[in-house]
Amino acid sequence: MVPAKALVLVPLLLLAACGGKSRPQGGDDSALQETGYLTPPEPDRVRPDAAGGILLSGHAPPGAKVRLATPAGEAMFVTAGPQGRWTLALTPSAQARIYGLSATAGSRQAQAQGYVLVTPKGEAAMLRAGAGALRIDPGPAAGLKAVDFDSGGGLEISAVAAPGATVILRLDGRQIAMGRADPSGHYTVSLPGPGQPSPVRPGRHLIQAQGDGFADSATVLVSPPAPLAQGPLSSQLTPAGLRVDWMTPGGGVQSTILLH
């Protein structure tokens, strides 16, 4: 990962300061309460509102206090309803924004598994350090969704298909993976994988996805990020989609392309 300036690192580390505890295996809900476990909040829907802003919704433990905070420390709060649903209204913005998401119930606190990215056009995703982004915004039922990479030559490809559907991925015409989408319809692949010791080189790469009833492709440019001089996030439009370069909790920079 690429080192970043300390002044940029501090605000984003504050977003990750309230990490959740690992879930114990087995047992009932009372056992979970005794161990202090709290299910992390998850965003699962984004849509425009009448005022030109964005409505972000998700689920959390019923009655939990959900907090959405910017790197500068500005925060919004909402209480999850009886069914665990919550919605927060984001004001209009001309720039992509990144947030830390957490939930609190009594003395227990849990951090979402990644940062929430929201763009002015209503695209949204969970950015995950060392893993592929998970798109939140609605779109085609199946196809390529995001590509993540870093300076170490790692590449993460994220696709969506019907739950349990077969997905075949190719990179520059060579098959690199075949598997099935998980119960939520997500399928991600990390490169280099087993038997692929070489890192992905900088340059343009053709990514193709094919599966049960769909085929999709995207050409992405893998290149180093520009220095993050204005904060922990920068964005630019590319032919493949919006690219965001963002700081991970470890201080490195990861690049994510939200594919069209």
Secondary structure as UniProt FT lines:
FT   HELIX           6..15
FT   HELIX           29..35
FT   STRAND          42..48
FT   TURN            50..51
FT   STRAND          54..59
FT   TURN            62..63
FT   STRAND          65..69
FT   TURN            71..72
FT   STRAND          75..79
FT   TURN            82..83
FT   STRAND          85..90
FT   STRAND          97..105
FT   TURN            106..107
FT   STRAND          108..111
FT   STRAND          115..118
FT   TURN            120..121
FT   STRAND          124..127
FT   TURN            129..130
FT   STRAND          134..135
FT   STRAND          143..149
FT   TURN            151..152
FT   STRAND          155..160
FT   TURN            163..164
FT   STRAND          166..171
FT   TURN            172..173
FT   STRAND          174..180
FT   TURN            183..184
FT   STRAND          186..191
FT   TURN            194..195
FT   STRAND          203..211
FT   TURN            212..213
FT   STRAND          214..222
FT   STRAND          233..238
FT   TURN            239..240
FT   STRAND          241..247
FT   TURN            249..250
FT   STRAND          253..259
//
